[in-house]
Amino acid sequence: MAVIAVDFEASCLPQYGRSFPIEVGIASTEGWSRSWLIRPHADWADWQWSEEAESLHGISRAQLERDGLDARCVARQLRAAVAGHEVIADSYFDDAWSRTLFAAAGEPTYLPTRCLAELRLFHDTDRTVLTRLLDAADRQRARRHRAEDDARWLAQVMAGLIAESEMARPAARAA
């Protein structure tokens, strides 16, 4: 079964204050991806905005106001897009930003995400193989700190981990 990678970009990192999600991207290990810009919700009006974060992701508040979708719309489309799949992120922050998005959307439940670092598959992979997978994904990444590109990066890493695991399974049974 395909795994969905998710990545959020945010107004700032949590250690700098209350941050809110500004973009979410998803990518499947089967090769498709998409993203949504999120218009700042009224509940987030007094939350922090970091110029440093803006310079990293290149998304301005004006762009979010102009091109972003309502939190309810993003939450609904995001939930529909990942329905029935395991959702993996590369940071624990993504789970918090999912909670923030779905709370603003008035949803009773959020989109739970598991962090790559929690996965046995990640820890069981030989470090040399993992380095090779990470390097290959790095070479394919168009840009960092944009949600869809970062989700594609993680989906590529996950696809490699899954393939390596499946190749190792028959060898382990034969031994």
Solvent accessible surface area in square Angstrom, and as a share of the most:
residue,aa,sasa,rsa
1,M,181,0.81
2,A,10,0.07
3,V,13,0.07
4,I,0,0.00
5,A,1,0.00
6,V,1,0.00
7,D,13,0.07
8,F,7,0.03
9,E,17,0.07
10,A,9,0.07
11,S,0,0.00
12,C,3,0.02
13,L,78,0.39
14,P,52,0.33
15,Q,119,0.53
16,Y,133,0.51
17,G,28,0.27
18,R,143,0.52
19,S,10,0.07
20,F,0,0.00
21,P,0,0.00
22,I,0,0.00
23,E,4,0.02
24,V,0,0.00
25,G,0,0.00
26,I,0,0.00
27,A,1,0.01
28,S,3,0.02
29,T,32,0.18
30,E,129,0.58
31,G,68,0.65
32,W,100,0.35
33,S,31,0.20
34,R,98,0.36
35,S,37,0.24
36,W,6,0.02
37,L,28,0.14
38,I,0,0.00
39,R,91,0.33
40,P,19,0.12
41,H,48,0.21
42,A,88,0.68
43,D,93,0.48
44,W,4,0.02
45,A,80,0.62
46,D,115,0.60
47,W,39,0.14
48,Q,74,0.33
49,W,46,0.16
50,S,23,0.15
51,E,129,0.58
52,E,112,0.50
53,A,15,0.11
54,E,43,0.19
55,S,89,0.57
56,L,97,0.48
57,H,11,0.05
58,G,54,0.52
59,I,0,0.00
60,S,36,0.23
61,R,81,0.30
62,A,66,0.51
63,Q,41,0.18
64,L,0,0.00
65,E,94,0.42
66,R,167,0.61
67,D,69,0.36
68,G,2,0.02
69,L,66,0.33
70,D,62,0.32
71,A,2,0.02
72,R,134,0.49
73,C,26,0.16
74,V,0,0.00
75,A,0,0.00
76,R,136,0.50
77,Q,59,0.26
78,L,0,0.00
79,R,77,0.28
80,A,75,0.58
81,A,29,0.23
82,V,4,0.03
83,A,67,0.52
84,G,70,0.67
85,H,62,0.27
86,E,64,0.29
87,V,8,0.05
88,I,1,0.00
89,A,0,0.00
90,D,62,0.32
91,S,35,0.23
92,Y,134,0.51
93,F,78,0.33
94,D,2,0.01
95,D,27,0.14
96,A,46,0.36
97,W,17,0.06
98,S,0,0.00
99,R,126,0.46
100,T,26,0.15
101,L,0,0.00
102,F,1,0.00
103,A,73,0.57
104,A,11,0.08
105,A,3,0.02
106,G,58,0.56
107,E,54,0.24
108,P,130,0.82
109,T,84,0.49
110,Y,51,0.19
111,L,12,0.06
112,P,86,0.54
113,T,17,0.10
114,R,105,0.38
115,C,7,0.04
116,L,14,0.07
117,A,46,0.36
118,E,81,0.36
119,L,12,0.06
120,R,187,0.68
121,L,45,0.22
122,F,38,0.16
123,H,105,0.47
124,D,94,0.49
125,T,17,0.10
126,D,87,0.45
127,R,120,0.44
128,T,105,0.61
129,V,32,0.18
130,L,10,0.05
131,T,74,0.43
132,R,124,0.45
133,L,19,0.09
134,L,52,0.26
135,D,64,0.33
136,A,29,0.22
137,A,0,0.00
138,D,74,0.39
139,R,175,0.64
140,Q,129,0.57
141,R,42,0.15
142,A,87,0.67
143,R,126,0.46
144,R,152,0.56
145,H,57,0.25
146,R,41,0.15
147,A,0,0.00
148,E,35,0.16
149,D,6,0.03
150,D,13,0.07
151,A,0,0.00
152,R,107,0.39
153,W,31,0.11
154,L,2,0.01
155,A,5,0.04
156,Q,68,0.30
157,V,1,0.00
158,M,4,0.02
159,A,37,0.28
160,G,13,0.12
161,L,0,0.00
162,I,45,0.23
163,A,49,0.38
164,E,38,0.17
165,S,30,0.20
166,E,91,0.41
167,M,132,0.59
168,A,57,0.44
169,R,119,0.43
170,P,73,0.46
171,A,66,0.51
172,A,74,0.57
173,R,175,0.64
174,A,91,0.71
175,A,120,0.93
